[in-house]
């Protein structure tokens, strides 16, 4: 039984090392901005969304990308549908 202990310890340490090697450090230099801030700052929202789309695998799930995306969705939801010259309704009608 004592001969298996070093083998098990070695295998466990290799497994733990492999798991930790795949972890990336969280980016700590950027301040997390709330959704309301991105709604009020259109140019920063556009810049953040462009940065998020340039590397979606790494940045898409970060708090700033999520908040900028939510702010963009809110801004798009607040816009009117079409224009008067197009002859389409300009206010969404949602029954209460």
C-alpha positions, 0 to 999 in steps of 0.5 A, a space after each residue: 500500500 505504501 508504494 501507491 501513495 507517491 504515485 497518487 500524490 504525483 498524479 494529484 499534483 499534476 492534475 491540480 497543476 493542469 487545472 490551474 494552468 488553464 485559469 486566466 488572471 482577471 483583468 484588474 485595471 478597469 473600473 466596472 461601469 454600471 448600465 446607467 453610466 453606459 446609457 449616459 455615455 454613448 461614445 464610451 458605450 460604443 467603444 466598449 462594445 467594439 472592444 468586446 466584439 474584437 475579442 468575444 471569447 475573452 471579453 464577452 462575459 466581463 462586467 463592462 461588456 455585459 453592462 454596455 450591451 444592456 445599455 445598448 439594448 435599452 437605448 435601442 428599445 427606447 427608439 421609435 419605429 421608423 419615421 413619419 416620412 416612411 408612413 409606418 407607425 412611430 410608436 410601439 403599441 403594447 397593450 396593457 
